[in-house]
Amino acid sequence: MIHRRKLGAIPRGIGMTSQGTRDRLVARLRSKGIADEMVLKAIATVPRHEFVDEALSSRAYEDSALPIGLSQTISQPWVVARMTEVLLQGGKLDKVLEVGTGSGYQAAVLSLLVPRVFTVERIEELLKQSRRRFHRLGLNNIISRYADGHIGWASQAPFDGIIVTAAATQVPLELTDQLAEGGVLVLPLERNGGQRLLSIRKTEEGLEETDLGGVIFVPMLSGLS
């Protein structure tokens, strides 16, 4: 059974940030192949304009990545929906880890579908901003940590699923070690001069990799900032 919860007092917005605008985004995502109705409902519910600068709020429901400062971006809604959809296909999820909190948007979408969301961010200012958004929207099932994403969150492992929101140069073994058996890691990986979105399932026999297509993410960096 997929977890469902309600957001707190959501600033609903008007005009280009209205519910109707969000619904049109969902229609575009459905036309591009996103089939999981619970994921689409979460996308329709989360106010993406709350996760970007006010100057960009009129573009919040475009299906495109947008800058959030500090050389980072909020992911394209299709990518957020696709990564979430693939994670949910892994089976019942109780606890997931997100590596790279960024604006907090991906974690917010996950929080409507999974009972417990753990998220780590290496840029302290971004994490502070995200925590304020989580609090304002009543997303109390998101637990965040200021840390290097490469090392994950071992004390909270194992996770039923892990999402990485920056492109790694290789699959981080620390993260696959923190997956529960049957769990799925979804991440962009630099490969052959480009980036590929991968789904990696942990089984008794080892890791099973599925290539989900080309993507563009900011690089996954080490250390704290």
C-alpha positions as CSV (number, residue, x, y, z in Angstrom):
1,M,0.0,0.0,0.0
2,I,1.3,3.4,-0.9
3,H,1.5,6.0,1.8
4,R,-0.7,9.1,1.3
5,R,-0.8,12.2,3.4
6,K,-2.0,15.8,3.1
7,L,0.1,18.9,2.9
8,G,-0.4,21.5,5.6
9,A,-1.6,25.0,4.8
10,I,-0.5,25.3,1.2
11,P,-0.2,28.7,-0.5
12,R,-2.4,27.8,-3.4
13,G,-1.4,30.7,-5.7
14,I,-3.2,32.5,-8.5
15,G,-2.7,32.9,-12.2
16,M,0.5,31.1,-13.3
17,T,0.8,29.4,-9.9
18,S,-2.8,28.2,-9.7
19,Q,-4.1,24.7,-9.3
20,G,-5.3,24.8,-12.9
21,T,-1.7,25.5,-14.1
22,R,-0.5,22.5,-12.0
23,D,-3.2,20.4,-13.6
24,R,-2.0,21.4,-17.1
25,L,1.6,20.3,-16.1
26,V,0.2,17.0,-15.0
27,A,-1.5,16.6,-18.4
28,R,1.8,17.2,-20.1
29,L,3.6,14.7,-17.9
30,R,0.9,12.1,-18.7
31,S,1.2,12.7,-22.4
32,K,5.0,12.2,-22.0
33,G,4.5,8.7,-20.5
34,I,4.2,9.2,-16.8
35,A,1.5,6.6,-15.9
36,D,1.5,6.3,-12.1
37,E,-1.6,8.2,-11.1
38,M,-0.4,8.6,-7.5
39,V,2.8,10.2,-8.7
40,L,0.8,12.6,-10.9
41,K,-1.5,13.4,-8.0
42,A,1.5,14.3,-5.9
43,I,2.9,16.5,-8.6
44,A,-0.5,18.2,-8.8
45,T,-0.5,18.7,-5.1
46,V,3.0,20.1,-4.4
47,P,3.2,23.8,-5.1
48,R,6.4,23.9,-7.1
49,H,6.3,27.8,-7.1
50,E,7.1,27.6,-3.4
51,F,10.5,25.9,-4.3
52,V,11.8,28.6,-6.6
53,D,12.6,32.2,-6.3
54,E,9.6,34.5,-6.5
55,A,11.0,36.0,-9.7
56,L,10.7,32.6,-11.4
57,S,7.3,31.6,-9.9
58,S,5.6,32.3,-13.3
59,R,7.8,29.6,-14.8
60,A,7.4,27.1,-12.0
61,Y,5.0,24.8,-13.9
62,E,7.0,24.6,-17.1
63,D,8.4,21.1,-17.6
64,S,11.9,22.4,-17.3
65,A,14.7,22.7,-14.8
66,L,15.2,26.1,-13.2
67,P,18.1,27.7,-11.3
68,I,17.9,27.9,-7.5
69,G,21.2,29.6,-6.9
70,L,24.6,28.3,-5.8
71,S,25.0,26.7,-9.2
72,Q,22.2,24.3,-8.5
73,T,18.8,23.6,-10.2
74,I,15.4,22.4,-9.4
75,S,14.9,19.3,-11.5
76,Q,12.5,19.1,-14.5
77,P,9.1,17.9,-13.3
78,W,9.2,15.0,-15.8
79,V,12.5,13.8,-14.3
80,V,11.1,14.1,-10.7
81,A,8.0,12.2,-11.8
82,R,9.9,9.5,-13.6
83,M,12.4,8.9,-10.8
84,T,9.6,8.7,-8.3
85,E,7.6,6.4,-10.5
86,V,10.6,4.0,-10.9
87,L,11.2,4.0,-7.2
88,L,7.6,3.1,-6.4
89,Q,7.8,0.2,-8.9
90,G,10.2,-1.5,-6.5
91,G,7.4,-2.4,-4.2
92,K,6.2,-1.3,-0.8
93,L,8.2,1.6,0.5
94,D,8.5,2.6,4.2
95,K,11.7,4.5,4.2
96,V,13.6,6.2,1.4
97,L,16.7,8.3,1.1
98,E,17.2,11.3,-1.2
99,V,20.8,12.4,-1.9
100,G,20.8,16.0,-2.8
101,T,18.0,17.9,-1.1
102,G,18.5,21.0,-3.3
103,S,15.3,23.1,-3.3
104,G,13.4,20.3,-1.4
105,Y,10.9,19.7,-4.3
106,Q,11.8,16.0,-4.9
107,A,11.6,15.3,-1.2
108,A,8.2,17.0,-1.0
109,V,6.8,14.9,-3.7
110,L,8.2,11.7,-2.1
111,S,6.7,12.8,1.3
112,L,3.2,12.4,-0.1
113,L,3.9,8.8,-1.1
114,V,6.3,7.3,1.5
115,P,5.9,7.3,5.3
116,R,9.5,8.4,6.0
117,V,11.8,10.5,3.7
118,F,15.4,11.0,4.7
119,T,17.4,13.6,2.7
120,V,21.0,14.8,2.8
121,E,22.4,18.0,1.3
122,R,26.1,19.2,1.2
123,I,25.3,22.9,0.7
124,E,24.2,24.3,4.0
125,E,22.3,27.4,2.7
126,L,20.2,25.2,0.4
127,L,19.4,22.9,3.3
128,K,18.3,25.8,5.5
129,Q,16.0,27.1,2.8
130,S,14.5,23.6,2.2
131,R,13.9,23.1,5.9
132,R,11.9,26.3,6.1
133,R,9.8,25.2,3.1
134,F,9.1,21.7,4.7
135,H,8.1,23.5,7.9
136,R,5.8,26.0,6.1
137,L,4.1,23.2,4.2
138,G,3.7,20.9,7.2
139,L,5.9,18.1,5.7
140,N,6.8,16.6,9.0
141,N,7.8,13.2,7.7
142,I,10.9,14.6,6.0
143,I,14.1,14.2,8.0
144,S,17.1,16.2,6.7
145,R,20.8,16.2,7.4
146,Y,23.8,18.4,6.4
147,A,26.2,15.8,5.0
148,D,28.2,14.7,1.9
149,G,25.7,12.6,-0.1
150,H,28.4,10.1,-1.2
151,I,28.3,8.6,2.2
152,G,24.5,8.4,2.5
153,W,23.0,8.0,6.0
154,A,24.3,4.7,7.3
155,S,22.7,5.1,10.8
156,Q,19.2,5.1,9.2
157,A,19.9,2.2,6.7
158,P,18.6,0.0,5.3
159,F,16.4,2.0,2.9
160,D,13.7,0.6,0.6
161,G,14.7,3.1,-2.1
162,I,17.3,5.8,-2.7
163,I,17.1,8.7,-5.2
164,V,20.2,10.6,-6.2
165,T,19.6,14.1,-7.7
166,A,23.0,14.8,-9.1
167,A,25.1,13.0,-11.6
168,A,27.8,10.6,-10.2
169,T,30.8,9.4,-12.1
170,Q,30.4,5.9,-10.7
171,V,27.8,4.1,-8.6
172,P,28.5,5.0,-4.9
173,L,29.1,1.7,-3.1
174,E,28.2,3.3,0.2
175,L,24.7,3.9,-1.2
176,T,24.2,0.4,-2.6
177,D,25.3,-1.0,0.8
178,Q,22.5,1.0,2.4
179,L,19.8,-0.5,0.2
180,A,17.6,-3.2,1.6
181,E,17.4,-6.4,-0.4
182,G,14.9,-5.8,-3.2
183,G,15.5,-2.0,-2.8
184,V,16.1,0.3,-5.8
185,L,18.6,3.0,-6.3
186,V,17.7,5.6,-9.0
187,L,20.5,7.9,-10.1
188,P,22.0,9.7,-13.1
189,L,25.4,8.4,-14.0
190,E,28.1,10.0,-16.3
191,R,28.7,7.5,-19.0
192,N,30.3,7.7,-22.5
193,G,30.4,11.4,-22.5
194,G,26.8,11.9,-21.4
195,Q,24.5,11.1,-18.5
196,R,22.2,8.1,-18.2
197,L,19.4,7.6,-15.7
198,L,19.8,4.2,-14.1
199,S,17.6,2.0,-11.9
200,I,19.7,-0.4,-9.8
201,R,17.9,-3.1,-7.9
202,K,19.7,-5.0,-5.1
203,T,19.1,-8.7,-5.2
204,E,20.5,-11.9,-3.6
205,E,22.6,-12.3,-6.7
206,G,23.9,-8.8,-6.8
207,L,22.9,-5.5,-8.5
208,E,20.6,-5.4,-11.5
209,E,20.9,-2.3,-13.7
210,T,18.3,-0.9,-16.0
211,D,19.1,2.1,-18.3
212,L,16.2,4.5,-18.4
213,G,17.5,7.0,-20.9
214,G,19.5,10.2,-21.2
215,V,19.2,13.1,-18.7
216,I,21.0,16.2,-17.6
217,F,21.9,16.9,-14.0
218,V,24.4,19.0,-12.1
219,P,27.5,17.0,-11.1
220,M,27.6,15.1,-7.7
221,L,30.3,16.7,-5.7
222,S,32.1,15.6,-2.5
223,G,32.6,17.5,0.7
224,L,30.6,20.2,2.4
225,S,29.8,23.8,1.3
